[in-house]
Amino acid sequence: MSVGKQAYDTGDYREAVSQYTHALDAAGTLEPQDKRVTDTLSRLAEAHLNLGEMAEAEELYRRALPLQRKLTGVDSEQVATILQNLGSIYQDVGRVDEAEAAYNEALKMRETVLGLDHPEYADTLVNFASLRRQMGHDAEAEDLNKRALALCQKAKQLRCVATVFDNLGSLYFEKGRLDEALDVYSKGRATWVTIGGKEHLDYAISTANLARVYTQLKRYKDAEPLLKETLPIFEMAYGQDGAPLAGYYKGYARLLTNLNRSDEAEVYERKATAIDALNSQLK
């Protein structure tokens, strides 16, 4: 188990899957309700989840859920965590009714076990808000995000605070509430700096979103230095040929065009075209 955890903690999820699979095989002689079995199932599911292997993760969480209920009781934080993770999987694959049921159960369980002021309760609120927005219930999603924000701020959970600011920014942007989007994206960006500094990917994404609002407001001179700041971070995170990088290059090129810097814009357009062509060949 320790080798698997070490691999997981260093981001080597494929090795973590291998190690946890071996551990699960070795646990075959244990009683099903043994804590080591449920822990290994959940850790293996998490590793698959980080690799984007949703079907494998779902199957493992489903195996772990009844065992965890027997081990810690019907209502427990451990059961709520599995339910939330299942909800996240269902949401990602578009099974929104199942996601809603899982999130609702996790939310009620965390309210019972942890209370309304606990950061983990707020975490479930954030996921539920994302789902309700996906289902087209924007007003409810905004309310849930605001409730989560108040809890996260009270608990000084900065990552949760920054995430909710970004979620609200996205909602406001899409609704055309640009001044509000500008406000919360600015707050989110400042919070990400506190968490991980100015080289962190989350900071870059938040900064790019802020630049997008300035662009929509036609405040191109405000947007340009922000977007330019993010490009080296995205290049480091995605690699010089990473598919997501092409989108940021295209956005920067459009911004430069709006600033009448067409020669510079052309450079980034060519870079984006080259990345798109390469990734198209790899498919």
TATALIN-V784173 format. One record per residue. N is the residue number from 1. RES is the residue in one small letter. D_LAST is the distance of its C-alpha to the last C-alpha in Angstrom with 2 decimals. Layout:
BEGIN
n: (N;N)
res: (RES;RES)
d_last: (D_LAST;D_LAST)
END
This chain:
BEGIN
n: (1;2;3;4;5;6;7;8;9;10;11;12;13;14;15;16;17;18;19;20;21;22;23;24;25;26;27;28;29;30;31;32;33;34;35;36;37;38;39;40;41;42;43;44;45;46;47;48;49;50;51;52;53;54;55;56;57;58;59;60;61;62;63;64;65;66;67;68;69;70;71;72;73;74;75;76;77;78;79;80;81;82;83;84;85;86;87;88;89;90;91;92;93;94;95;96;97;98;99;100;101;102;103;104;105;106;107;108;109;110;111;112;113;114;115;116;117;118;119;120;121;122;123;124;125;126;127;128;129;130;131;132;133;134;135;136;137;138;139;140;141;142;143;144;145;146;147;148;149;150;151;152;153;154;155;156;157;158;159;160;161;162;163;164;165;166;167;168;169;170;171;172;173;174;175;176;177;178;179;180;181;182;183;184;185;186;187;188;189;190;191;192;193;194;195;196;197;198;199;200;201;202;203;204;205;206;207;208;209;210;211;212;213;214;215;216;217;218;219;220;221;222;223;224;225;226;227;228;229;230;231;232;233;234;235;236;237;238;239;240;241;242;243;244;245;246;247;248;249;250;251;252;253;254;255;256;257;258;259;260;261;262;263;264;265;266;267;268;269;270;271;272;273;274;275;276;277;278;279;280;281;282;283)
res: (m;s;v;g;k;q;a;y;d;t;g;d;y;r;e;a;v;s;q;y;t;h;a;l;d;a;a;g;t;l;e;p;q;d;k;r;v;t;d;t;l;s;r;l;a;e;a;h;l;n;l;g;e;m;a;e;a;e;e;l;y;r;r;a;l;p;l;q;r;k;l;t;g;v;d;s;e;q;v;a;t;i;l;q;n;l;g;s;i;y;q;d;v;g;r;v;d;e;a;e;a;a;y;n;e;a;l;k;m;r;e;t;v;l;g;l;d;h;p;e;y;a;d;t;l;v;n;f;a;s;l;r;r;q;m;g;h;d;a;e;a;e;d;l;n;k;r;a;l;a;l;c;q;k;a;k;q;l;r;c;v;a;t;v;f;d;n;l;g;s;l;y;f;e;k;g;r;l;d;e;a;l;d;v;y;s;k;g;r;a;t;w;v;t;i;g;g;k;e;h;l;d;y;a;i;s;t;a;n;l;a;r;v;y;t;q;l;k;r;y;k;d;a;e;p;l;l;k;e;t;l;p;i;f;e;m;a;y;g;q;d;g;a;p;l;a;g;y;y;k;g;y;a;r;l;l;t;n;l;n;r;s;d;e;a;e;v;y;e;r;k;a;t;a;i;d;a;l;n;s;q;l;k)
d_last: (35.62;36.34;33.70;31.09;32.33;32.24;28.59;27.82;29.93;28.17;24.70;23.80;22.80;21.43;24.85;26.58;25.12;26.40;29.78;30.33;29.47;32.13;34.50;34.05;34.80;37.84;38.96;39.43;43.12;43.59;44.80;42.03;43.67;43.63;42.10;40.05;38.18;37.24;36.38;34.02;32.35;31.82;30.61;28.12;26.89;26.58;24.48;22.04;22.10;21.18;18.11;17.10;18.23;20.35;21.60;22.90;24.51;26.13;27.63;29.12;30.56;32.07;33.71;34.97;36.42;39.45;40.21;40.22;42.50;44.93;44.81;45.33;46.57;45.14;44.97;43.68;41.36;39.26;38.87;38.06;35.26;33.63;34.08;32.52;29.46;29.18;29.64;26.78;24.45;25.81;25.38;21.72;21.00;23.42;26.41;28.76;32.03;31.43;30.36;33.54;35.71;34.36;34.76;38.21;39.36;38.12;39.80;43.10;43.03;42.54;45.26;47.57;46.80;46.10;47.61;46.51;46.61;44.24;40.95;39.07;40.41;39.10;35.64;35.59;36.84;33.90;31.40;33.55;33.68;29.90;29.93;32.84;31.13;28.05;30.64;32.16;35.24;35.18;38.89;38.76;35.67;37.61;40.64;38.79;37.17;40.61;42.18;39.59;40.11;43.86;43.50;41.05;43.32;46.32;44.75;43.42;39.88;38.20;34.55;35.28;37.25;34.49;31.89;34.28;35.06;31.39;31.07;34.20;33.04;29.92;32.17;34.77;32.35;30.92;34.52;35.64;37.93;37.04;40.12;39.53;35.86;37.04;39.55;37.40;34.42;37.03;38.45;35.10;34.26;37.71;37.26;33.96;35.86;38.48;36.01;33.79;34.86;33.11;30.28;28.79;25.44;27.23;29.78;27.24;25.61;29.14;30.18;27.32;28.32;31.89;30.98;29.31;32.67;34.59;32.39;33.03;36.71;36.46;37.62;35.28;37.40;37.15;33.39;32.58;33.80;32.15;28.66;29.26;30.30;27.05;24.71;25.64;25.18;21.66;20.86;22.36;20.72;17.08;17.28;17.46;13.72;13.09;11.41;14.72;16.75;15.81;17.58;20.61;20.82;20.86;23.53;25.55;25.40;26.77;29.41;30.48;30.77;33.06;35.09;35.46;33.64;31.47;31.15;29.70;27.42;26.00;25.08;22.90;21.40;20.37;18.89;16.84;15.69;14.72;12.65;10.85;10.32;9.13;6.55;5.47;5.57;3.81;0.00)
END
